[in-house]
């Protein structure tokens, strides 16, 4: 068994979900996602035992495109993030009724299929196809099942689609140029080609435009908050929990390896852009009155710090960035689910219309509080591990980077705790807040258990991804 089994399962699951009908769609989708998680854990076991679970096959002869899927510690970690969060996201949706459910849930599985392919692809054109395929389902999920005014939602989703597609075209041009140099799209060949410093700069910039929009980094972030707000919560979870990690992963996997000279020469510039996003996202989050928009700008600040860690070109920076990618995926899905739970009971996302929930549901309040503390990287949570390691790598690069980047901790603690106070504390709300259901509790408990366990014992994840990160760094430093 190799990694193509995962892709086939998700694709077959999407088709089966669609033909299962509206009544069974959610259950069929959840069943396939759980099976896929089980298969991914089996592949993880095989990989740790030295079994080759990568795949290489021919596909197109001219131009030469291979069905190449690479499985190493980094790609498997991202695949596991996808296959773990997907069933949680699907299960969290069971408290909401969606019209045309068969289409909705099949699109969720198809998006998981595309994202998994992006993390595994080792051929540039194949990678690009999966990258673009992931846009299609989220476009329809946000457009058809989103909330708010239909015209505003359509404008937000179209802007997101055009932005992302336009950025990706620069990346496609870069791949076409590299193919002329190597007659190959394989990453193993592209990462060895000798390019001049000028060529590397333009290749690096082309990739940066695609990834900066997807992550997003400022000033390419303008699509994010509106789409997060207007998309259904399942769509927001997929975007924030998994899809933006495609950009961060690709910085490490593709951009840094193909254009290492440009990465080194302009390192301070791109770290500066990333940290600017940390400060901007934190300041704008302070002013938000809508809970989902506040969480969207909070995510913008955190991913800016992750990107800064990637661009330090150090083992600590890359390791911390990967840890923080995984931790952020879990915590942001948990926070958006909390927002959905509140919306199901109060039918509002306006913070000022909440408050007084703690006195009615202490269990939910406690779980929400732990998520907030994890978001601000409290020691003992997995977020602290990644954030501290990234800040340490920034300190090795430039002391001002760590001072400015560390502002995410101060600002984050302020706006997240203030949000928690306004949403959960105060006098008892006149509206009745029903205690969370067992389904809702299961999702939150699994997320919290993951964040706390690996917060106290991060060694398995760190040790698992380190060998592949070392290999990437060797490739980046090949001109030294």
LUMTOR-876774 format. One record per residue (C-alpha): residue number from 0; residue in three letters; x, y, z. Coordinates in Angstrom, 1 decimal, m for minus. Each point is the difference from the previous one (the first is absolute). Layout:
% LUMTOR-876774
(atom NUM, 'ALA', (X, Y, Z)) ...
This chain:
% LUMTOR-876774
(atom 0, 'UNK', (0.0, 0.0, 0.0)) (atom 1, 'UNK', (1.3, 3.5, m0.9)) (atom 2, 'UNK', (m1.3, 3.6, 0.3)) (atom 3, 'UNK', (m2.1, m0.3, m3.1)) (atom 4, 'UNK', (m2.4, m2.1, 2.1)) (atom 5, 'UNK', (m0.9, 3.2, 2.0)) (atom 6, 'UNK', (m0.7, 2.0, m3.1)) (atom 7, 'UNK', (m2.2, m2.8, m1.5)) (atom 8, 'UNK', (m1.9, m0.4, 3.2)) (atom 9, 'UNK', (m0.8, 3.8, 0.2)) (atom 10, 'UNK', (m1.0, 0.2, m3.7)) (atom 11, 'UNK', (m2.2, m3.1, 0.2)) (atom 12, 'UNK', (m1.4, 1.3, 3.3)) (atom 13, 'UNK', (m1.0, 3.3, m1.7)) (atom 14, 'UNK', (m1.7, m1.9, m2.8)) (atom 15, 'UNK', (m1.8, m2.4, 2.4)) (atom 16, 'UNK', (m1.1, 2.9, 2.2)) (atom 17, 'UNK', (m1.6, 1.7, m2.9)) (atom 18, 'UNK', (m1.9, m3.1, m1.2)) (atom 19, 'UNK', (m1.1, m0.9, 3.6)) (atom 20, 'UNK', (m2.7, 2.6, 0.1)) (atom 21, 'UNK', (m0.6, 2.9, 2.3)) (atom 22, 'UNK', (m1.0, m2.0, 3.0)) (atom 23, 'UNK', (3.0, m2.3, 0.1)) (atom 24, 'UNK', (2.6, 2.5, m1.4)) (atom 25, 'UNK', (1.4, 1.2, 3.3)) (atom 26, 'UNK', (0.4, m3.5, 1.4)) (atom 27, 'UNK', (1.6, m1.4, m3.1)) (atom 28, 'UNK', (2.4, 2.9, m0.2)) (atom 29, 'UNK', (1.0, m0.5, 3.7)) (atom 30, 'UNK', (0.4, m3.7, m0.5)) (atom 31, 'UNK', (2.4, 0.5, m3.0)) (atom 32, 'UNK', (1.9, 2.7, 1.9)) (atom 33, 'UNK', (0.5, m2.3, 3.0)) (atom 34, 'UNK', (1.1, m2.9, m2.2)) (atom 35, 'UNK', (2.5, 2.4, m1.7)) (atom 36, 'UNK', (1.3, 1.0, 3.4)) (atom 37, 'UNK', (0.5, m3.7, 0.9)) (atom 38, 'UNK', (1.9, m0.6, m3.3)) (atom 39, 'UNK', (2.2, 3.1, 0.6)) (atom 40, 'UNK', (0.9, m1.4, 3.4)) (atom 41, 'UNK', (0.8, m3.3, m1.6)) (atom 42, 'UNK', (2.2, 1.7, m2.5)) (atom 43, 'UNK', (1.7, 2.0, 2.8)) (atom 44, 'UNK', (0.8, m3.3, 1.7)) (atom 45, 'UNK', (1.4, m1.5, m3.2)) (atom 46, 'UNK', (2.1, 3.1, m0.6)) (atom 47, 'UNK', (1.5, m0.2, 3.5)) (atom 48, 'UNK', (0.9, m3.7, m0.7)) (atom 49, 'UNK', (1.9, 0.9, m3.1)) (atom 50, 'UNK', (m2.6, m0.9, m2.6)) (atom 51, 'UNK', (0.0, 2.1, m3.1)) (atom 52, 'UNK', (m3.5, 1.5, m0.3)) (atom 53, 'UNK', (0.9, 2.5, m2.7)) (atom 54, 'UNK', (m1.2, m0.5, m3.5)) (atom 55, 'UNK', (1.5, 0.7, m3.5)) (atom 56, 'UNK', (m1.7, m0.7, m3.3)) (atom 57, 'UNK', (m0.1, 1.5, m3.5)) (atom 58, 'UNK', (m2.9, 2.1, m1.0)) (atom 59, 'UNK', (0.6, 2.4, m2.9)) (atom 60, 'UNK', (2.9, m0.5, m2.5)) (atom 61, 'UNK', (0.2, 3.5, m1.6)) (atom 62, 'UNK', (0.5, 2.0, 2.1)) (atom 63, 'UNK', (1.3, m2.6, 2.3)) (atom 64, 'UNK', (m2.2, 0.0, 3.1)) (atom 65, 'UNK', (0.2, m2.8, 2.6)) (atom 66, 'UNK', (m2.6, m1.3, 2.5)) (atom 67, 'UNK', (2.6, 0.6, 2.8)) (atom 68, 'UNK', (m1.1, 0.1, 3.6)) (atom 69, 'UNK', (2.7, 0.5, 2.7)) (atom 70, 'UNK', (m0.4, m1.2, 3.5)) (atom 71, 'UNK', (2.4, 1.3, 2.6)) (atom 72, 'UNK', (m0.5, 1.3, 3.5)) (atom 73, 'UNK', (m1.1, 3.5, m1.1)) (atom 74, 'UNK', (m2.6, m1.2, m2.6)) (atom 75, 'UNK', (m1.4, m2.7, 2.3)) (atom 76, 'UNK', (m0.4, 2.5, 2.8)) (atom 77, 'UNK', (m2.0, 2.2, m2.2)) (atom 78, 'UNK', (m2.1, m2.9, m1.3)) (atom 79, 'UNK', (m0.7, m1.1, 3.5)) (atom 80, 'UNK', (m1.1, 3.5, 0.9)) (atom 81, 'UNK', (m2.4, m0.2, m2.9)) (atom 82, 'UNK', (m1.4, m3.5, 0.6)) (atom 83, 'UNK', (m0.4, 0.8, 3.8)) (atom 84, 'UNK', (m1.7, 3.3, m0.4)) (atom 85, 'UNK', (m2.3, m1.1, m2.8)) (atom 86, 'UNK', (m2.1, m2.4, 2.1)) (atom 87, 'UNK', (m0.1, 2.5, 2.9)) (atom 88, 'UNK', (m1.2, 2.7, m2.4)) (atom 89, 'UNK', (m2.6, m2.3, m1.5)) (atom 90, 'UNK', (m1.2, m1.2, 3.5)) (atom 91, 'UNK', (m0.2, 3.5, 1.2)) (atom 92, 'UNK', (m2.5, 0.8, m2.8)) (atom 93, 'UNK', (m2.6, m2.5, 1.2)) (atom 94, 'UNK', (m1.7, 2.7, 2.1)) (atom 95, 'UNK', (m0.8, 2.0, m3.2)) (atom 96, 'UNK', (m2.3, m0.9, m2.8)) (atom 97, 'UNK', (1.2, 0.7, m3.6)) (atom 98, 'UNK', (m2.2, 0.1, m3.0)) (atom 99, 'UNK', (1.2, m2.3, m2.8)) (atom 100, 'UNK', (2.2, m1.8, 2.6)) (atom 101, 'UNK', (1.3, m2.6, m2.4)) (atom 102, 'UNK', (1.7, 2.7, m2.1)) (atom 103, 'UNK', (1.3, 1.8, 3.1)) (atom 104, 'UNK', (1.6, m3.0, 1.6)) (atom 105, 'UNK', (1.4, m1.4, m3.2)) (atom 106, 'UNK', (1.7, 3.4, m0.6)) (atom 107, 'UNK', (1.6, m0.2, 3.5)) (atom 108, 'UNK', (1.5, m3.4, m0.8)) (atom 109, 'UNK', (1.1, 1.2, m3.5)) (atom 110, 'UNK', (1.8, 2.9, 1.6)) (atom 111, 'UNK', (1.7, m2.3, 2.5)) (atom 112, 'UNK', (1.1, m2.1, m3.0)) (atom 113, 'UNK', (1.5, 3.0, m1.8)) (atom 114, 'UNK', (1.8, 1.3, 3.1)) (atom 115, 'UNK', (1.4, m3.5, 0.7)) (atom 116, 'UNK', (1.3, m0.2, m3.5)) (atom 117, 'UNK', (1.6, 3.4, 0.3)) (atom 118, 'UNK', (1.9, m1.1, 3.1)) (atom 119, 'UNK', (1.2, m3.2, m1.7)) (atom 120, 'UNK', (0.7, 1.0, m3.6)) (atom 121, 'UNK', (3.7, 0.0, m1.0)) (atom 122, 'UNK', (m0.5, 1.0, m3.6)) (atom 123, 'UNK', (m0.5, 3.7, m0.6)) (atom 124, 'UNK', (m2.9, m0.2, m2.5)) (atom 125, 'UNK', (m1.8, m2.6, 2.0)) (atom 126, 'UNK', (0.5, 2.1, 3.1)) (atom 127, 'UNK', (m1.4, 3.0, m1.9)) (atom 128, 'UNK', (m3.1, m2.0, m1.1)) (atom 129, 'UNK', (m0.8, m1.0, 3.6)) (atom 130, 'UNK', (0.7, 3.5, 1.2)) (atom 131, 'UNK', (m2.6, 1.4, m2.4)) (atom 132, 'UNK', (m2.5, m2.8, 0.5)) (atom 133, 'UNK', (m0.3, 1.0, 3.7)) (atom 134, 'UNK', (m1.4, 3.3, m1.1)) (atom 135, 'UNK', (m3.1, m1.4, m1.7)) (atom 136, 'UNK', (m1.8, m1.7, 3.0)) (atom 137, 'UNK', (0.7, 2.9, 2.5)) (atom 138, 'UNK', (m1.3, 2.5, m2.6)) (atom 139, 'UNK', (m3.4, m1.8, m0.2)) (atom 140, 'UNK', (m0.1, m0.8, 3.7)) (atom 141, 'UNK', (0.4, 3.7, 0.9)) (atom 142, 'UNK', (m2.2, 1.3, m2.8)) (atom 143, 'UNK', (m3.0, m2.4, 0.3)) (atom 144, 'UNK', (0.0, m0.8, 3.7)) (atom 145, 'UNK', (1.5, 3.2, 1.4)) (atom 146, 'UNK', (m1.8, 2.5, 2.2)) (atom 147, 'UNK', (m0.9, 3.7, m0.1)) (atom 148, 'UNK', (m1.1, 2.1, m3.0)) (atom 149, 'UNK', (0.3, m2.0, m3.2)) (atom 150, 'UNK', (1.5, 2.8, m2.1)) (atom 151, 'UNK', (2.7, 0.7, 2.7)) (atom 152, 'UNK', (0.7, m3.7, 0.2)) (atom 153, 'UNK', (0.3, m0.4, m3.7)) (atom 154, 'UNK', (2.4, 3.0, m0.2)) (atom 155, 'UNK', (2.2, m1.4, 2.8)) (atom 156, 'UNK', (0.2, m3.4, m1.5)) (atom 157, 'UNK', (0.7, 1.1, m3.6)) (atom 158, 'UNK', (2.7, 2.3, 1.3)) (atom 159, 'UNK', (1.6, m2.9, 1.9)) (atom 160, 'UNK', (m0.2, m2.2, m3.1)) (atom 161, 'UNK', (1.5, 2.6, m2.4)) (atom 162, 'UNK', (2.8, 1.0, 2.5)) (atom 163, 'UNK', (1.0, m3.6, 0.6)) (atom 164, 'UNK', (m0.2, m1.0, m3.7)) (atom 165, 'UNK', (2.0, 3.0, m1.1)) (atom 166, 'UNK', (2.7, m0.7, 2.5)) (atom 167, 'UNK', (0.2, m3.6, m1.1)) (atom 168, 'UNK', (0.5, 1.0, m3.6)) (atom 169, 'UNK', (3.4, 1.6, 0.9)) (atom 170, 'UNK', (0.9, m3.3, 1.6)) (atom 171, 'UNK', (m1.0, m1.9, m3.2)) (atom 172, 'UNK', (2.2, 2.3, m2.1)) (atom 173, 'UNK', (2.9, m0.7, 2.4)) (atom 174, 'UNK', (m0.5, m3.8, m0.5)) (atom 175, 'UNK', (m0.1, 0.5, m3.8)) (atom 176, 'UNK', (3.3, 1.9, 0.1)) (atom 177, 'UNK', (1.6, m2.7, 2.3)) (atom 178, 'UNK', (m1.2, m2.7, m2.4)) (atom 179, 'UNK', (1.9, 1.6, m2.8)) (atom 180, 'UNK', (3.2, m0.2, 2.1)) (atom 181, 'UNK', (m0.4, m3.6, 1.2)) (atom 182, 'UNK', (m2.6, m1.8, m2.3)) (atom 183, 'UNK', (m1.6, m1.1, 3.2)) (atom 184, 'UNK', (m2.6, 1.1, 2.6)) (atom 185, 'UNK', (1.3, m2.3, 2.7)) (atom 186, 'UNK', (1.0, 1.8, 3.2)) (atom 187, 'UNK', (3.1, m2.1, 0.3)) (atom 188, 'UNK', (1.2, 1.4, m3.4)) (atom 189, 'UNK', (m1.3, 3.6, 0.5)) (atom 190, 'UNK', (1.8, 0.3, 3.3)) (atom 191, 'UNK', (3.3, m0.9, m1.6)) (atom 192, 'UNK', (m0.1, 2.4, m3.0)) (atom 193, 'UNK', (2.6, 2.7, 0.0)) (atom 194, 'UNK', (m1.7, 3.4, m0.4)) (atom 195, 'UNK', (1.7, 3.4, 0.0)) (atom 196, 'UNK', (m0.8, 2.3, 2.9)) (atom 197, 'UNK', (m2.3, 2.1, m2.3)) (atom 198, 'UNK', (m1.9, m3.1, m1.2)) (atom 199, 'UNK', (m0.4, m1.2, 3.6)) (atom 200, 'UNK', (m1.4, 3.4, 1.0)) (atom 201, 'UNK', (m2.8, m0.1, m2.6)) (atom 202, 'UNK', (m0.7, m3.7, 0.7)) (atom 203, 'UNK', (m0.1, 0.7, 3.8)) (atom 204, 'UNK', (m2.3, 3.1, m0.6)) (atom 205, 'UNK', (m2.4, m2.0, m2.2)) (atom 206, 'UNK', (m0.4, m2.7, 2.7)) (atom 207, 'UNK', (m0.3, 2.7, 2.7)) (atom 208, 'UNK', (m3.0, 1.6, m1.8)) (atom 209, 'UNK', (m1.8, m3.3, 0.0)) (atom 210, 'UNK', (0.8, m0.9, 3.6)) (atom 211, 'UNK', (m0.5, 3.5, 1.5)) (atom 212, 'UNK', (m3.5, 0.1, m1.3)) (atom 213, 'UNK', (m0.9, m3.5, 1.2)) (atom 214, 'UNK', (1.6, 0.4, 3.5)) (atom 215, 'UNK', (m0.8, 3.0, 0.0)) (atom 216, 'UNK', (2.7, 2.7, 0.6)) (atom 217, 'UNK', (m0.6, 3.7, m0.2)) (atom 218, 'UNK', (m0.6, 1.8, m2.3)) (atom 219, 'UNK', (m1.6, m3.1, m1.7)) (atom 220, 'UNK', (m2.4, m0.7, 2.8)) (atom 221, 'UNK', (m2.9, 2.1, m1.0)) (atom 222, 'UNK', (m2.2, m2.9, m1.0)) (atom 223, 'UNK', (0.4, m1.9, 3.3)) (atom 224, 'UNK', (m2.2, 1.5, 2.7)) (atom 225, 'UNK', (m3.1, 0.4, m2.2)) (atom 226, 'UNK', (0.2, m3.5, m1.3)) (atom 227, 'UNK', (0.6, m1.5, 3.5)) (atom 228, 'UNK', (m3.1, 2.0, 1.1)) (atom 229, 'UNK', (m2.3, m0.8, m2.9)) (atom 230, 'UNK', (0.9, m3.7, m0.4)) (atom 231, 'UNK', (m1.9, m2.6, 2.0)) (atom 232, 'UNK', (2.0, m1.0, 3.0)) (atom 233, 'UNK', (1.0, m3.3, m1.6)) (atom 234, 'UNK', (1.5, 2.0, m2.9)) (atom 235, 'UNK', (1.8, 2.4, 2.4)) (atom 236, 'UNK', (1.5, m3.0, 1.9)) (atom 237, 'UNK', (1.3, m1.6, m3.3)) (atom 238, 'UNK', (1.5, 3.4, m1.0)) (atom 239, 'UNK', (1.6, 0.9, 3.2)) (atom 240, 'UNK', (0.8, m3.5, 1.4)) (atom 241, 'UNK', (1.4, m1.6, m3.1)) (atom 242, 'UNK', (0.0, 1.9, m3.2)) (atom 243, 'UNK', (2.2, 2.9, 1.1)) (atom 244, 'UNK', (2.5, m2.6, 1.1)) (atom 245, 'UNK', (0.4, m0.9, m3.7)) (atom 246, 'UNK', (1.8, 3.4, m0.5)) (atom 247, 'UNK', (2.2, m0.3, 3.1)) (atom 248, 'UNK', (0.9, m3.6, m0.9)) (atom 249, 'UNK', (0.8, 1.0, m3.6)) (atom 250, 'UNK', (2.4, 2.7, 1.2)) (atom 251, 'UNK', (2.1, m2.7, 1.6)) (atom 252, 'UNK', (m0.5, m2.8, m2.5)) (atom 253, 'UNK', (0.2, 2.0, m3.3)) (atom 254, 'UNK', (1.0, 3.6, 0.3)) (atom 255, 'UNK', (3.0, m0.2, 2.3)) (atom 256, 'UNK', (1.5, m3.1, m1.7)) (atom 257, 'UNK', (m0.3, 1.3, m3.6)) (atom 258, 'UNK', (1.2, 3.5, 0.6)) (atom 259, 'UNK', (2.3, m0.2, 3.1)) (atom 260, 'UNK', (2.3, 2.9, m1.0)) (atom 261, 'UNK', (m2.9, 2.4, m0.3)) (atom 262, 'UNK', (m1.4, m1.3, 3.3)) (atom 263, 'UNK', (3.3, 0.8, 1.7)) (atom 264, 'UNK', (0.6, 3.4, m1.7)) (atom 265, 'UNK', (m3.5, 1.3, 0.7)) (atom 266, 'UNK', (m0.6, m1.8, 3.3)) (atom 267, 'UNK', (m0.4, 3.1, 2.1)) (atom 268, 'UNK', (m2.5, 1.5, m2.4)) (atom 269, 'UNK', (m2.3, m2.9, 0.1)) (atom 270, 'UNK', (0.3, m0.5, 3.7)) (atom 271, 'UNK', (m0.9, 3.7, 0.3)) (atom 272, 'UNK', (m3.1, m0.4, m2.2)) (atom 273, 'UNK', (m1.0, m3.0, 2.1)) (atom 274, 'UNK', (0.4, 1.8, 3.3)) (atom 275, 'UNK', (m1.9, 3.0, m1.3)) (atom 276, 'UNK', (m2.9, m2.4, m0.4)) (atom 277, 'UNK', (0.4, m1.0, 3.6)) (atom 278, 'UNK', (m0.3, 3.6, 1.2)) (atom 279, 'UNK', (m2.7, 1.0, m2.5)) (atom 280, 'UNK', (m2.2, m3.0, 0.7)) (atom 281, 'UNK', (0.3, 0.5, 3.8)) (atom 282, 'UNK', (m0.9, 3.7, m0.1)) (atom 283, 'UNK', (m3.0, m0.5, m2.4)) (atom 284, 'UNK', (m1.2, m2.9, 2.2)) (atom 285, 'UNK', (m0.3, 2.4, 2.9)) (atom 286, 'UNK', (m2.7, 2.0, m1.8)) (atom 287, 'UNK', (m2.2, m2.8, m1.2)) (atom 288, 'UNK', (m3.6, m0.3, 1.2)) (atom 289, 'UNK', (m0.8, m3.2, m1.9)) (atom 290, 'UNK', (1.3, m3.2, 1.6)) (atom 291, 'UNK', (1.0, m1.7, m3.3)) (atom 292, 'UNK', (1.8, 3.0, m1.3)) (atom 293, 'UNK', (1.9, 0.3, 3.2)) (atom 294, 'UNK', (1.1, m3.6, m0.3)) (atom 295, 'UNK', (0.9, 0.6, m3.6)) (atom 296, 'UNK', (2.4, 2.9, 0.8)) (atom 297, 'UNK', (1.4, m2.0, 2.9)) (atom 298, 'UNK', (0.8, m2.8, m2.5)) (atom 299, 'UNK', (1.6, 2.6, m2.3)) (atom 300, 'UNK', (2.4, 1.0, 2.8)) (atom 301, 'UNK', (0.9, m3.6, 0.9)) (atom 302, 'UNK', (0.7, m1.1, m3.5)) (atom 303, 'UNK', (2.2, 3.1, m0.5)) (atom 304, 'UNK', (2.2, m1.3, 2.8)) (atom 305, 'UNK', (0.1, m3.5, m1.5)) (atom 306, 'UNK', (1.1, 1.4, m3.4)) (atom 307, 'UNK', (2.7, 2.0, 1.8)) (atom 308, 'UNK', (1.3, m3.2, 1.5)) (atom 309, 'UNK', (0.1, m1.6, m3.4)) (atom 310, 'UNK', (2.1, 2.8, m1.5)) (atom 311, 'UNK', (2.7, m0.1, 2.7)) (atom 312, 'UNK', (1.4, m3.0, m1.9)) (atom 313, 'UNK', (1.0, m1.6, 3.3)) (atom 314, 'UNK', (m0.9, m3.4, 1.4)) (atom 315, 'UNK', (m1.6, 1.6, 3.0)) (atom 316, 'UNK', (m2.1, 2.3, m2.2)) (atom 317, 'UNK', (m1.2, m2.8, m2.3)) (atom 318, 'UNK', (m0.7, m2.4, 2.9)) (atom 319, 'UNK', (m1.8, 2.7, 2.0)) (atom 320, 'UNK', (m2.0, 1.0, m3.1)) (atom 321, 'UNK', (m1.2, m3.6, m0.7)) (atom 322, 'UNK', (m0.9, m0.5, 3.7)) (atom 323, 'UNK', (m1.9, 3.3, 0.0)) (atom 324, 'UNK', (m1.8, m0.9, m3.3)) (atom 325, 'UNK', (m1.3, m3.2, 1.6)) (atom 326, 'UNK', (m0.9, 1.7, 3.3)) (atom 327, 'UNK', (m1.7, 3.0, m1.7)) (atom 328, 'UNK', (m2.0, m2.4, m2.2)) (atom 329, 'UNK', (m1.5, m1.6, 3.1)) (atom 330, 'UNK', (m0.5, 3.1, 2.1)) (atom 331, 'UNK', (m1.6, 2.1, m2.8)) (atom 332, 'UNK', (m2.4, m2.8, m0.9)) (atom 333, 'UNK', (m0.9, m0.2, 3.7)) (atom 334, 'UNK', (m0.6, 3.8, 0.3)) (atom 335, 'UNK', (m2.1, 0.2, m3.2)) (atom 336, 'UNK', (m2.0, m2.9, 1.3)) (atom 337, 'UNK', (m0.6, 1.9, 3.3)) (atom 338, 'UNK', (m1.3, 2.9, m2.1)) (atom 339, 'UNK', (m2.3, m2.4, m1.8)) (atom 340, 'UNK', (m1.3, m1.5, 3.3)) (atom 341, 'UNK', (m0.9, 3.5, 1.2)) (atom 342, 'UNK', (m1.6, 0.9, m3.3)) (atom 343, 'UNK', (m2.2, m3.1, 0.2)) (atom 344, 'UNK', (m1.5, 1.2, 3.3)) (atom 345, 'UNK', (0.1, 3.8, m0.4)) (atom 346, 'UNK', (m0.2, 0.4, m3.8)) (atom 347, 'UNK', (2.6, 2.8, 0.1)) (atom 348, 'UNK', (3.7, 0.5, m0.4)) (atom 349, 'UNK', (0.0, 3.5, 1.4)) (atom 350, 'UNK', (2.1, m0.1, 3.2)) (atom 351, 'UNK', (m2.0, 2.8, 1.7)) (atom 352, 'UNK', (m3.2, m2.2, m0.2)) (atom 353, 'UNK', (1.6, m2.8, 1.9)) (atom 354, 'UNK', (1.3, m0.1, 3.6)) (atom 355, 'UNK', (m1.2, m1.7, 3.2)) (atom 356, 'UNK', (0.4, m3.5, m1.5)) (atom 357, 'UNK', (2.3, m1.3, 2.7)) (atom 358, 'UNK', (m2.7, m0.1, 2.7)) (atom 359, 'UNK', (m2.1, m2.2, m2.3)) (atom 360, 'UNK', (2.6, m2.4, m1.3)) (atom 361, 'UNK', (3.2, m0.4, 2.1)) (atom 362, 'UNK', (1.2, m3.0, m1.9)) (atom 363, 'UNK', (m0.1, 1.7, m3.4)) (atom 364, 'UNK', (1.6, 3.1, 1.6)) (atom 365, 'UNK', (2.9, m2.1, 1.4)) (atom 366, 'UNK', (0.7, m1.6, m3.4)) (atom 367, 'UNK', (m0.2, 3.4, m1.8)) (atom 368, 'UNK', (2.4, 1.5, 2.6)) (atom 369, 'UNK', (2.6, m2.7, m0.7)) (atom 370, 'UNK', (m0.2, 0.6, m3.7)) (atom 371, 'UNK', (0.5, 3.7, 0.6)) (atom 372, 'UNK', (3.1, m0.7, 2.1)) (atom 373, 'UNK', (1.3, m2.3, m2.7)) (atom 374, 'UNK', (m0.5, 2.7, m2.6)) (atom 375, 'UNK', (2.1, 2.4, 2.0)) (atom 376, 'UNK', (2.7, m2.7, 0.4)) (atom 377, 'UNK', (m0.2, m0.7, 3.7)) (atom 378, 'UNK', (2.8, m2.4, 1.1)) (atom 379, 'UNK', (m1.4, m3.5, 0.2)) (atom 380, 'UNK', (m1.8, 0.3, m3.3)) (atom 381, 'UNK', (1.3, m1.1, m3.4)) (atom 382, 'UNK', (m0.2, 3.6, m1.3)) (atom 383, 'UNK', (2.6, 1.0, 2.4)) (atom 384, 'UNK', (2.5, m2.5, m1.3)) (atom 385, 'UNK', (m0.2, 1.2, m3.6)) (atom 386, 'UNK', (m0.2, 3.7, 0.9)) (atom 387, 'UNK', (2.9, 0.0, 2.4)) (atom 388, 'UNK', (2.2, m1.9, m2.5)) (atom 389, 'UNK', (m0.9, 2.4, m2.8)) (atom 390, 'UNK', (0.8, 3.0, 2.3)) (atom 391, 'UNK', (3.3, m1.7, 0.9)) (atom 392, 'UNK', (0.9, m0.3, m3.6)) (atom 393, 'UNK', (m0.8, 3.7, m0.6)) (atom 394, 'UNK', (2.2, 0.9, 2.9)) (atom 395, 'UNK', (2.9, m1.8, m1.7)) (atom 396, 'UNK', (m0.7, 2.1, m3.2)) (atom 397, 'UNK', (m0.6, 3.5, 1.4)) (atom 398, 'UNK', (m1.0, 1.1, 3.5)) (atom 399, 'UNK', (m2.5, 2.5, m1.5)) (atom 400, 'UNK', (m1.8, m2.8, m1.8)) (atom 401, 'UNK', (m0.7, m1.8, 3.3)) (atom 402, 'UNK', (m1.0, 3.2, 1.8)) (atom 403, 'UNK', (m2.5, 0.9, m2.7)) (atom 404, 'UNK', (m1.1, m3.6, m0.7)) (atom 405, 'UNK', (m0.5, m0.6, 3.7)) (atom 406, 'UNK', (m2.7, 2.7, 0.0)) (atom 407, 'UNK', (m2.4, m2.6, m1.1)) (atom 408, 'UNK', (0.1, m1.5, 3.5)) (atom 409, 'UNK', (m0.7, 3.4, 1.6)) (atom 410, 'UNK', (m2.7, 1.1, m2.4)) (atom 411, 'UNK', (m1.4, m3.5, m0.3)) (atom 412, 'UNK', (m0.4, m0.3, 3.7)) (atom 413, 'UNK', (m1.8, 3.3, 0.2)) (atom 414, 'UNK', (m2.5, m0.4, m2.8)) (atom 415, 'UNK', (m0.7, m3.6, 0.6)) (atom 416, 'UNK', (m0.6, 0.4, 3.8)) (atom 417, 'UNK', (m2.0, 3.1, m0.6)) (atom 418, 'UNK', (m2.1, m1.9, m2.5)) (atom 419, 'UNK', (m0.5, m2.9, 2.4)) (atom 420, 'UNK', (m1.1, 2.5, 2.7)) (atom 421, 'UNK', (m2.5, 1.7, m2.2)) (atom 422, 'UNK', (m1.4, m3.3, m1.4)) (atom 423, 'UNK', (m0.1, m2.2, 3.1)) (atom 424, 'UNK', (0.1, 2.1, 3.1)) (atom 425, 'UNK', (m2.3, 2.7, 1.5)) (atom 426, 'UNK', (m3.6, m0.2, 1.1)) (atom 427, 'UNK', (m2.1, m3.0, m1.0)) (atom 428, 'UNK', (m1.3, 0.6, m3.6)) (atom 429, 'UNK', (m3.7, 0.2, m0.4)) (atom 430, 'UNK', (0.3, m2.6, m2.8)) (atom 431, 'UNK', (0.2, m3.6, 1.1)) (atom 432, 'UNK', (3.2, m1.7, m0.9)) (atom 433, 'UNK', (m0.5, m3.7, m0.2)) (atom 434, 'UNK', (2.8, m2.2, 1.2)) (atom 435, 'UNK', (2.1, m1.4, m2.8)) (atom 436, 'UNK', (m1.0, m3.3, m1.5)) (atom 437, 'UNK', (2.1, m3.2, 0.3)) (atom 438, 'UNK', (1.0, 0.4, m3.7)) (atom 439, 'UNK', (1.2, 3.5, 0.6)) (atom 440, 'UNK', (1.9, m1.1, 3.1)) (atom 441, 'UNK', (1.7, m2.9, m1.8)) (atom 442, 'UNK', (1.5, 2.4, m2.6)) (atom 443, 'UNK', (1.2, 2.5, 2.6)) (atom 444, 'UNK', (1.4, m2.7, 2.3)) (atom 445, 'UNK', (2.0, m1.6, m2.8)) (atom 446, 'UNK', (1.5, 3.3, m1.1)) (atom 447, 'UNK', (0.9, 1.0, 3.6)) (atom 448, 'UNK', (1.5, m3.5, 0.7)) (atom 449, 'UNK', (2.2, 0.4, m3.0)) (atom 450, 'UNK', (1.2, 3.5, 0.9)) (atom 451, 'UNK', (0.7, m0.9, 3.6)) (atom 452, 'UNK', (1.6, m3.4, m0.6)) (atom 453, 'UNK', (2.5, 1.3, m2.6)) (atom 454, 'UNK', (0.4, 3.2, 2.0)) (atom 455, 'UNK', (1.5, m2.1, 2.8)) (atom 456, 'UNK', (1.7, m2.6, m2.3)) (atom 457, 'UNK', (0.8, 1.5, m3.4)) (atom 458, 'UNK', (2.9, m2.4, m0.6)) (atom 459, 'UNK', (m1.8, m2.5, m2.4)) (atom 460, 'UNK', (m1.0, 2.7, m2.4)) (atom 461, 'UNK', (3.2, 2.0, 0.1)) (atom 462, 'UNK', (2.2, m3.1, m0.4)) (atom 463, 'UNK', (m2.2, m1.3, m2.8)) (atom 464, 'UNK', (0.3, 3.1, m2.2)) (atom 465, 'UNK', (3.6, 0.9, 0.8)) (atom 466, 'UNK', (1.8, m2.4, m2.4)) (atom 467, 'UNK', (m1.9, 1.3, m3.0)) (atom 468, 'UNK', (0.6, 3.6, 1.1)) (atom 469, 'UNK', (3.7, m0.6, 0.3)) (atom 470, 'UNK', (0.0, m1.5, m3.5)) (atom 471, 'UNK', (m1.8, 3.1, m1.3)) (atom 472, 'UNK', (2.5, 2.3, 1.7)) (atom 473, 'UNK', (2.9, m2.0, m1.5)) (atom 474, 'UNK', (m1.5, 0.7, m3.4)) (atom 475, 'UNK', (m0.5, 3.7, 0.8)) (atom 476, 'UNK', (3.7, 0.3, 1.0)) (atom 477, 'UNK', (1.3, m1.9, m3.0)) (atom 478, 'UNK', (1.7, 3.1, m1.4)) (atom 479, 'UNK', (1.9, 0.7, 3.3)) 
